[in-house]
Structure formats: C-alpha cells, structure tokens
Amino acid sequence: MKYSVDRIENSIAVCEDENGESVNFEIAKLPEEIKEGDLFSVTDDKIEILSDETAERRKKMAELQKNIFTKKKG
C-alpha cells in the first residue's frame, strides 16, 4: 500500500492512503528522513520512501502552481 505524508504533528505522521483515507503512523516507526509530502510504501512491514515518485509529484505540483499563478495572455 502506498501513502502520502500530509503533515507531521508531534509524534504522529498524518498520511493519506491510495483510497484517500486518513491513516496515522507513529513517526518513530517511519524512516528518519521522511517529511511532509513524501510518498512511501509499506510491504510486509517494510517501509520504503518512494523518492522518484515523490520528486515527480512535487514537479507536477510546482508546474500546476505556476500555471495557476501565471496570467495567461490571449
């Protein structure tokens, strides 16, 4: 299952799963370098940060924000 870190509050990472459901993880059980916006997967109790997917998602979000805040001429 894949998750996205929505926010980190105290010792809890509030995440969203692939179905849009909110799931809380203890931050101590996640990789130390995890941060808001990261995508990660959990397979057989193994947690892996999906660095390539996270980077691609951040790139798409930056492009979307740029398009929203840039006035189009025409």
PyMOL commands that set and color helices and strands:
alter all, ss='L'
color gray80, all
select helices_A, chain A and resi 27-29+51-69
alter helices_A, ss='H'
color red, helices_A
select strands_A, chain A and resi 2-9+12-17+22-26+39-43+46-49
alter strands_A, ss='S'
color yellow, strands_A
deselect
rebuild
show_as cartoon
